[in-house]
Amino acid sequence: EADEGGEEDEAPPLHVYLGAWFVLICLVGYQVVNLLQNATAWGRGKTLVWIKQSAIAFILFYIIVLPLEVLFFFIFIPRIMKPFIKQYKNPMDLPTFPFKTKLPASPVYYLCQRHPEFRDTPIGAHALGTSALEGKSQDEVI
């Protein structure tokens, strides 16, 4: 697919992938070295306790805490807030909204408001909701 600039998305160069893999391997290597150093310094008994505690913490977080967090913030809270937010879906229907007029969507409208010299041009008149041909005679139109 093309971007707004007309250029297609390209894959990153090979050195970016190689750099990312290198960083990943270095991080895993650091963790292995850290584990071996701690295991050597602590001895077998303390290392097994540490590994069991790490596994329990991992399981508690990813199997209990994270799903509860998702349920709370993405299901429970939105269901509670739905009745309050539903009334704001269309602000034009609110009795306190001051205008029933559709706001202009064209940036030309705002440009014409700031620069009066553009108001007499055909596109400026069109953006402001008037016609540049209003008040002109048939001869001037043709």
C-alpha positions as CSV (number, residue, x, y, z in Angstrom):
1,E,0.0,0.0,0.0
2,A,1.1,3.5,-0.7
3,D,1.6,6.2,2.0
4,E,0.1,9.6,1.7
5,G,3.4,10.8,0.1
6,G,3.0,8.1,-2.6
7,E,5.9,6.0,-1.3
8,E,5.4,2.3,-0.6
9,D,6.3,0.9,2.8
10,E,9.7,-0.9,2.6
11,A,11.2,-3.5,4.9
12,P,14.0,-2.2,7.1
13,P,17.5,-2.9,5.9
14,L,19.3,-6.1,6.8
15,H,21.6,-4.4,9.3
16,V,18.6,-3.4,11.4
17,Y,17.5,-7.0,11.7
18,L,21.0,-8.2,12.5
19,G,21.3,-5.5,15.1
20,A,18.1,-6.5,16.8
21,W,19.0,-10.2,16.8
22,F,22.5,-9.2,18.2
23,V,20.8,-7.2,21.1
24,L,18.4,-10.1,21.8
25,I,21.2,-12.7,21.9
26,C,23.2,-10.4,24.2
27,L,20.3,-10.0,26.6
28,V,19.6,-13.7,26.8
29,G,23.4,-14.3,27.2
30,Y,23.5,-11.8,30.0
31,Q,20.6,-13.6,31.8
32,V,22.3,-17.0,31.4
33,V,25.6,-15.6,32.8
34,N,23.7,-13.9,35.7
35,L,21.9,-17.2,36.5
36,L,25.1,-19.2,36.5
37,Q,26.9,-16.6,38.6
38,N,24.1,-16.5,41.1
39,A,23.8,-20.3,41.2
40,T,27.6,-20.6,41.8
41,A,27.6,-18.0,44.5
42,W,24.4,-19.2,46.3
43,G,24.7,-23.0,46.0
44,R,22.2,-25.5,44.9
45,G,19.6,-25.1,47.7
46,K,19.2,-21.3,47.5
47,T,19.3,-21.4,43.7
48,L,16.4,-23.9,43.5
49,V,14.3,-21.7,45.9
50,W,15.1,-18.6,43.8
51,I,14.1,-20.4,40.5
52,K,10.8,-21.7,42.1
53,Q,10.0,-18.2,43.4
54,S,10.6,-16.7,40.0
55,A,8.4,-19.4,38.4
56,I,5.6,-18.7,40.9
57,A,5.9,-15.0,40.4
58,F,5.7,-15.5,36.6
59,I,2.7,-17.7,36.8
60,L,0.9,-15.4,39.3
61,F,1.4,-12.4,37.1
62,Y,0.6,-13.9,33.7
63,I,-2.2,-16.3,34.8
64,I,-3.9,-14.3,37.5
65,V,-3.0,-10.6,37.7
66,L,-2.8,-9.7,34.1
67,P,-6.1,-11.4,33.1
68,L,-7.8,-9.7,36.1
69,E,-6.3,-6.4,35.0
70,V,-7.6,-6.8,31.5
71,L,-11.1,-7.8,32.8
72,F,-11.2,-4.8,35.1
73,F,-10.0,-2.1,32.8
74,F,-11.3,-3.3,29.5
75,I,-14.6,-5.0,30.4
76,F,-15.8,-4.0,33.9
77,I,-15.0,-0.2,33.8
78,P,-16.4,0.3,30.2
79,R,-19.6,-1.5,31.1
80,I,-20.0,0.8,34.2
81,M,-19.3,3.9,32.1
82,K,-21.4,3.0,29.1
83,P,-24.7,4.6,30.3
84,F,-22.9,7.8,31.1
85,I,-20.9,8.0,27.8
86,K,-23.8,6.9,25.5
87,Q,-25.4,10.4,25.9
88,Y,-22.3,12.1,24.4
89,K,-22.1,10.1,21.2
90,N,-23.8,12.9,19.2
91,P,-23.2,16.3,20.8
92,M,-25.6,17.9,18.4
93,D,-28.5,16.1,20.2
94,L,-27.6,17.5,23.6
95,P,-29.9,20.3,24.7
96,T,-26.9,22.3,26.0
97,F,-25.1,22.3,22.7
98,P,-25.4,25.9,21.5
99,F,-25.6,25.3,17.7
100,K,-27.6,23.1,15.4
101,T,-25.5,24.3,12.5
102,K,-23.1,21.9,10.9
103,L,-19.5,23.0,11.4
104,P,-17.6,23.7,8.2
105,A,-15.2,20.8,7.4
106,S,-13.1,22.7,4.9
107,P,-9.8,24.4,5.9
108,V,-10.6,26.9,3.2
109,Y,-13.4,28.3,5.4
110,Y,-11.0,29.1,8.2
111,L,-8.4,30.5,5.7
112,C,-11.1,32.9,4.4
113,Q,-12.0,33.9,7.9
114,R,-8.4,35.0,8.6
115,H,-7.6,36.4,5.2
116,P,-10.5,38.6,3.9
117,E,-8.8,39.0,0.5
118,F,-9.8,35.4,-0.3
119,R,-13.5,35.9,0.4
120,D,-14.2,37.3,-3.1
121,T,-12.6,34.3,-5.0
122,P,-15.0,31.6,-6.2
123,I,-13.6,28.9,-3.9
124,G,-13.6,31.3,-1.0
125,A,-17.2,32.3,-1.6
126,H,-18.1,28.6,-1.9
127,A,-16.4,27.8,1.4
128,L,-18.2,30.6,3.2
129,G,-21.5,29.4,1.9
130,T,-22.1,32.1,-0.6
131,S,-21.7,32.2,-4.4
132,A,-19.3,34.5,-6.1
133,L,-21.9,34.8,-8.8
134,E,-24.6,36.3,-6.5
135,G,-25.6,39.8,-7.6
136,K,-23.9,39.4,-11.0
137,S,-25.7,40.0,-14.2
138,Q,-26.2,37.3,-16.9
139,D,-23.6,39.0,-19.0
140,E,-21.0,38.9,-16.2
141,V,-21.7,35.2,-15.5
142,I,-21.2,34.1,-19.2
